């Protein structure tokens, strides 16, 4: 089943957090955030980030990496992880709520049929 990924971007946070970045680094960073939100494992290599969003100098690569951590050779962004975990919990709660409503509806329909 194809997934439609959702992650809010708060403009004040985004602009404030990326204002000092070069345009090239900011462009790569948004593509990196999207990849991380989709739970892709992104190697902490300039070549990989170039594939995500275009040419980067070593200095621009450092700008992007400064917004993240590197764990076992892969890029991690704690804010993205936190937001995506919260969204995942809301999705689970929503599914459970729908399942509960469907169960209640089934029980009511079943009782109505037996009482008629």
Buried (B, 14 or more C-beta within 10 A) or exposed (E): EEEEEEEEEEEEEBEEBBEEBBEBBBBBBBBBBBBBBEEEEBEBEBEBBBEBBEEBEEEBBEBBBEBBEEEEEBBBBEEBEEBBEEBEEEEEEEEEEEEEEEEEEEEEEEEEEEEE
